[in-house]
Amino acid sequence: MDNDIWQGRLDGEELLFHRVFQRVKNENDYDTIIDNDFVLHGFAVDEGVRRNKGRQGAKDAPNIIRKNMSNFPVILPSFSLLDFGNVTCDDGNLEDSQNQLAKNVSRVLLKGGKSLVLGGGHEVTYAHYLGVRTAFPEQKIGIINIDAHFDNRQPESNIGATSGTGFWQIAQEGDINSLHIGIQRNSNTLKLFDTAHQNGMKYILADELFFENLPSIYQRIDDLLDNVDIAYLTICMDVFSASIAPGVSASAYNGIFADATFMHFYKHILKNKKLLALDVAEVNPLFDIQDRTARLAACLMNEWFMI
């Protein structure tokens, strides 16, 4: 990983002055990971978006998100971030790239690290989940998907897996324990809602995300997390309004906002000790404005660093 990516304001070398870029180590040896290290991979891939007939460009997001993460102040003295670079897909073989990320994530988790992944398209979901499952095959894994879409399409035989098939793929491997927050009625066909119901995929509509409803939202999050061993959180940036996240593959005029309601339930998830893996997906720099979407994705990552 190019050291020029991790740069920020240097106020001093003492711990009290530190910003994230001062605590990042570019690594390639997984044996260096110790308990509670944050371990970062980029998933510089949007082959699944291409297959899904979406707007390509998300493969260029990981390094831009890194730049926007660099300058945040370090809050916790023990904070450590190891960066293992990017997984790419130069030959169109999405499945190989997903398997490579899964292998890397598995090694992170078995060393006691916390896995962070910067997408890339939302095909990262199946890869990241596969890494968690490989590390803990006997554990019950809960997935929270903050997204406007279910991403539970059945793959077409002549196309294969895409950015929209991840949860269908996961459901084929056994019982799925998932909660999808921010689902839009105008972004999912009745077939996708039916697939969700048939597979026991729980969801909270975008329309339900208002402050007075927080007790119910907390309860539904806790209902999932209390009944699993490990949690994985994935965020598709197209869940947000195009006014704050213009740089995505499928923008939404009526998306949600990173307001007080969102931050309350988002931090509630991050505080759960079962959470071991987090990713952001679908930042598309080609359509971003002043790095707004990349900056928001970086902020969401940074929230975990402060807990």
C-alpha positions, 0 to 999 in steps of 0.5 A, spaced: 500 500 500 502 506 497 504 510 504 502 517 500 495 514 501 495 515 509 496 522 510 493 528 514 495 533 519 501 532 523 500 536 530 505 532 533 508 525 535 506 524 542 500 520 543 495 525 545 496 528 538 495 522 534 490 521 528 489 515 524 494 516 519 499 516 524 497 509 527 496 505 520 501 500 519 502 497 512 502 489 513 503 483 509 504 478 514 498 476 518 502 473 524 503 480 526 495 481 528 494 481 535 487 481 539 483 487 537 487 490 532 483 493 526 485 489 520 483 493 513 482 490 506 480 494 500 475 490 495 477 494 489 472 490 485 466 492 481 465 486 477 459 484 480 456 491 479 457 490 471 454 483 471 448 486 475 447 492 469 449 497 474 454 503 474 461 501 474 466 505 478 466 502 485 473 498 484 476 505 485 473 507 492 478 503 497 484 508 496 479 514 496 476 512 502 482 511 506 484 518 504 478 520 507 479 516 514 486 518 515 485 525 518 480 523 524 483 523 531 485 517 535 480 517 541 482 510 544 490 509 546 490 502 544 487 503 537 491 499 532 490 499 524 493 494 520 492 495 512 493 489 508 492 492 501 487 491 496 484 485 493 482 486 485 479 483 479 483 484 473 480 478 469 473 478 470 473 472 475 469 475 481 469 468 484 476 468 485 476 475 488 471 473 493 475 467 495 481 471 496 478 476 500 474 470 504 481 467 505 484 473 508 478 475 512 478 468 515 486 469 517 484 476 520 479 473 525 482 467 527 488 471 529 483 475 534 483 481 529 477 485 527 475 485 520 474 492 516 473 492 508 472 497 503 468 496 497 468 495 491 461 493 489 456 489 494 458 483 491 463 484 497 458 481 502 458 474 500 466 474 500 466 477 507 461 473 510 464 467 507 471 469 511 467 469 517 464 463 516 470 459 514 473 462 521 468 460 525 464 454 521 460 452 527 458 459 530 451 462 528 453 468 524 448 474 524 448 479 519 445 486 519 445 489 512 444 497 512 441 497 505 435 500 500 436 493 497 435 486 499 440 483 494 437 476 494 436 475 487 437 468 484 443 468 480 442 467 472 445 461 469 449 465 464 451 471 468 453 468 475 453 471 482 453 479 482 452 485 487 445 483 487 445 476 489 449 475 496 444 474 500 441 469 496 447 465 496 448 465 503 441 463 504 443 457 500 448 454 505 443 454 511 439 458 515 440 465 514 440 470 520 439 477 517 436 484 519 436 488 513 435 496 515 433 501 510 429 497 505 425 501 500 419 499 497 420 502 490 427 499 490 425 491 491 420 487 487 415 483 490 419 477 488 425 480 492 420 481 498 417 474 497 424 471 497 426 475 503 420 472 507 421 465 504 428 465 507 426 468 514 430 475 512 428 480 517 427 487 515 426 494 517 423 499 512 426 506 510 419 509 512 420 506 519 427 509 521 424 515 525 426 517 532 420 516 536 421 508 533 428 507 536 425 503 541 422 498 536 428 499 532 433 497 538 429 491 540 429 488 533 436 489 532 437 486 539 432 480 537 437 478 532 444 479 536 442 476 542 441 469 538 447 469 534 454 468 536 458 473 531 455 479 528 457 482 521 455 489 519 455 491 511 453 498 509 451 499 502 452 507 501 446 507 496 441 506 502 443 514 503 439 520 500 443 522 494 443 529 497 449 526 502 451 520 498 451 522 490 457 517 489 453 510 488 452 505 483 444 506 484 442 513 487 436 514 491 432 521 492 428 518 498 434 515 501 435 515 509 440 520 512 446 520 517 441 523 522 440 522 530 436 517 529 441 513 524 447 514 529 443 512 535 441 505 532 448 505 528 452 506 534 448 501 538 450 496 533 457 498 533 457 497 541 455 490 541 461 485 543 459 480 538 461 485 532 467 482 528 466 484 521 464 491 518 464 493 511 462 499 506 460 498 499 458 501 493 462 508 493 462 510 486 468 516 485 466 517 478 459 520 480 461 523 487 461 530 489 467 533 493 468 526 496 461 526 500 460 519 499 467 517 500 467 521 506 461 519 509 463 512 508 470 513 512 466 517 518 462 510 518 468 506 519 471 511 524 465 510 529 467 503 530 474 506 532 471 510 537 468 505 541 
